[in-house]
Amino acid sequence: MPWRVLEHAERSWNVSIAAERRPDSPHWNLVFSFRTSDPGQCSVWGTYPLSSSSKAALFAQAERVSNSDLVTLLTQLLG
């Protein structure tokens, strides 16, 4: 089940969130996955400029990311 659903470029995009931590860092980074409902379409992944030492705090911050900011990130990833 998607975390959010966005409309962009005449497509519906299912957005999922994840947290990733690099081996040399104590901080978790926020990552979004964008996937259309079109058959055979791959996911597009992008790191968002939010990080935290707590994964729970990072997901709480993600709730405040606007749909407009997500569309901007998606546009950059597709461009």
SEVEX-66784 format. One record per residue (C-alpha): residue in three letters; z, y, x. Coordinates in nm, 2 decimals, m for minus. Last residue first. Example, Ala and Ser with C-alpha at 12.3 -4.5 7.8 and 13.67 -1.06 7.14 Angstrom:
<rotors>
<rotor><rest>Ser</rest><z>0.71</z><y>m0.11</y><x>1.37</x></rotor>
<rotor><rest>Ala</rest><z>0.78</z><y>m0.45</y><x>1.23</x></rotor>
</rotors>
This chain:
<rotors>
<rotor><rest>Gly</rest><z>m1.59</z><y>1.49</y><x>1.48</x></rotor>
<rotor><rest>Leu</rest><z>m1.43</z><y>1.20</y><x>1.29</x></rotor>
<rotor><rest>Leu</rest><z>m1.09</z><y>1.23</y><x>1.47</x></rotor>
<rotor><rest>Gln</rest><z>m1.09</z><y>1.61</y><x>1.43</x></rotor>
<rotor><rest>Thr</rest><z>m1.17</z><y>1.59</y><x>1.06</x></rotor>
<rotor><rest>Leu</rest><z>m0.89</z><y>1.34</y><x>1.02</x></rotor>
<rotor><rest>Leu</rest><z>m0.64</z><y>1.57</y><x>1.19</x></rotor>
<rotor><rest>Thr</rest><z>m0.75</z><y>1.86</y><x>0.97</x></rotor>
<rotor><rest>Val</rest><z>m0.72</z><y>1.64</y><x>0.66</x></rotor>
<rotor><rest>Leu</rest><z>m0.37</z><y>1.54</y><x>0.76</x></rotor>
<rotor><rest>Asp</rest><z>m0.27</z><y>1.91</y><x>0.81</x></rotor>
<rotor><rest>Ser</rest><z>m0.41</z><y>1.98</y><x>0.46</x></rotor>
<rotor><rest>Asn</rest><z>m0.21</z><y>1.69</y><x>0.32</x></rotor>
<rotor><rest>Ser</rest><z>0.10</z><y>1.85</y><x>0.45</x></rotor>
<rotor><rest>Val</rest><z>0.34</z><y>1.69</y><x>0.70</x></rotor>
<rotor><rest>Arg</rest><z>0.69</z><y>1.71</y><x>0.56</x></rotor>
<rotor><rest>Glu</rest><z>0.72</z><y>1.34</y><x>0.49</x></rotor>
<rotor><rest>Ala</rest><z>0.63</z><y>1.28</y><x>0.86</x></rotor>
<rotor><rest>Gln</rest><z>0.96</z><y>1.45</y><x>0.96</x></rotor>
<rotor><rest>Ala</rest><z>1.15</z><y>1.18</y><x>0.78</x></rotor>
<rotor><rest>Phe</rest><z>0.94</z><y>0.92</y><x>0.96</x></rotor>
<rotor><rest>Leu</rest><z>1.03</z><y>1.08</y><x>1.29</x></rotor>
<rotor><rest>Ala</rest><z>1.40</z><y>1.09</y><x>1.20</x></rotor>
<rotor><rest>Ala</rest><z>1.39</z><y>0.71</y><x>1.13</x></rotor>
<rotor><rest>Lys</rest><z>1.21</z><y>0.64</y><x>1.46</x></rotor>
<rotor><rest>Ser</rest><z>1.48</z><y>0.83</y><x>1.65</x></rotor>
<rotor><rest>Ser</rest><z>1.41</z><y>0.98</y><x>1.99</x></rotor>
<rotor><rest>Ser</rest><z>1.16</z><y>1.21</y><x>1.82</x></rotor>
<rotor><rest>Ser</rest><z>0.80</z><y>1.31</y><x>1.84</x></rotor>
<rotor><rest>Leu</rest><z>0.56</z><y>1.51</y><x>1.64</x></rotor>
<rotor><rest>Pro</rest><z>0.21</z><y>1.62</y><x>1.75</x></rotor>
<rotor><rest>Tyr</rest><z>0.01</z><y>1.37</y><x>1.54</x></rotor>
<rotor><rest>Thr</rest><z>m0.15</z><y>1.07</y><x>1.71</x></rotor>
<rotor><rest>Gly</rest><z>m0.47</z><y>0.95</y><x>1.55</x></rotor>
<rotor><rest>Trp</rest><z>m0.61</z><y>0.62</y><x>1.43</x></rotor>
<rotor><rest>Val</rest><z>m0.94</z><y>0.57</y><x>1.24</x></rotor>
<rotor><rest>Ser</rest><z>m0.96</z><y>0.24</y><x>1.05</x></rotor>
<rotor><rest>Cys</rest><z>m1.28</z><y>0.04</y><x>1.03</x></rotor>
<rotor><rest>Gln</rest><z>m1.52</z><y>0.04</y><x>0.73</x></rotor>
<rotor><rest>Gly</rest><z>m1.66</z><y>m0.30</y><x>0.63</x></rotor>
<rotor><rest>Pro</rest><z>m1.63</z><y>m0.23</y><x>0.26</x></rotor>
<rotor><rest>Asp</rest><z>m1.56</z><y>0.13</y><x>0.16</x></rotor>
<rotor><rest>Ser</rest><z>m1.20</z><y>0.19</y><x>0.06</x></rotor>
<rotor><rest>Thr</rest><z>m1.16</z><y>0.44</y><x>0.34</x></rotor>
<rotor><rest>Arg</rest><z>m0.90</z><y>0.40</y><x>0.61</x></rotor>
<rotor><rest>Phe</rest><z>m0.69</z><y>0.66</y><x>0.80</x></rotor>
<rotor><rest>Ser</rest><z>m0.41</z><y>0.55</y><x>1.03</x></rotor>
<rotor><rest>Phe</rest><z>m0.16</z><y>0.81</y><x>1.14</x></rotor>
<rotor><rest>Val</rest><z>0.06</z><y>0.80</y><x>1.45</x></rotor>
<rotor><rest>Leu</rest><z>0.39</z><y>0.98</y><x>1.51</x></rotor>
<rotor><rest>Asn</rest><z>0.53</z><y>0.95</y><x>1.86</x></rotor>
<rotor><rest>Trp</rest><z>0.86</z><y>0.79</y><x>1.95</x></rotor>
<rotor><rest>His</rest><z>1.06</z><y>0.93</y><x>2.24</x></rotor>
<rotor><rest>Pro</rest><z>1.24</z><y>0.76</y><x>2.53</x></rotor>
<rotor><rest>Ser</rest><z>0.92</z><y>0.77</y><x>2.74</x></rotor>
<rotor><rest>Asp</rest><z>0.78</z><y>0.56</y><x>3.03</x></rotor>
<rotor><rest>Pro</rest><z>0.70</z><y>0.26</y><x>2.82</x></rotor>
<rotor><rest>Arg</rest><z>0.51</z><y>0.46</y><x>2.55</x></rotor>
<rotor><rest>Arg</rest><z>0.66</z><y>0.46</y><x>2.21</x></rotor>
<rotor><rest>Glu</rest><z>0.46</z><y>0.43</y><x>1.89</x></rotor>
<rotor><rest>Ala</rest><z>0.55</z><y>0.52</y><x>1.53</x></rotor>
<rotor><rest>Ala</rest><z>0.33</z><y>0.43</y><x>1.24</x></rotor>
<rotor><rest>Ile</rest><z>0.20</z><y>0.59</y><x>0.92</x></rotor>
<rotor><rest>Ser</rest><z>m0.06</z><y>0.49</y><x>0.67</x></rotor>
<rotor><rest>Val</rest><z>m0.32</z><y>0.70</y><x>0.50</x></rotor>
<rotor><rest>Asn</rest><z>m0.57</z><y>0.56</y><x>0.25</x></rotor>
<rotor><rest>Trp</rest><z>m0.88</z><y>0.78</y><x>0.25</x></rotor>
<rotor><rest>Ser</rest><z>m1.10</z><y>0.85</y><x>m0.06</x></rotor>
<rotor><rest>Arg</rest><z>m1.44</z><y>0.97</y><x>0.02</x></rotor>
<rotor><rest>Glu</rest><z>m1.66</z><y>1.27</y><x>m0.06</x></rotor>
<rotor><rest>Ala</rest><z>m1.60</z><y>1.42</y><x>0.28</x></rotor>
<rotor><rest>His</rest><z>m1.23</z><y>1.42</y><x>0.23</x></rotor>
<rotor><rest>Glu</rest><z>m0.99</z><y>1.31</y><x>m0.05</x></rotor>
<rotor><rest>Leu</rest><z>m0.65</z><y>1.19</y><x>0.06</x></rotor>
<rotor><rest>Val</rest><z>m0.42</z><y>0.90</y><x>m0.04</x></rotor>
<rotor><rest>Arg</rest><z>m0.07</z><y>0.87</y><x>0.09</x></rotor>
<rotor><rest>Trp</rest><z>0.16</z><y>0.60</y><x>0.23</x></rotor>
<rotor><rest>Pro</rest><z>m0.10</z><y>0.34</y><x>0.15</x></rotor>
<rotor><rest>Met</rest><z>0.00</z><y>0.00</y><x>0.00</x></rotor>
</rotors>
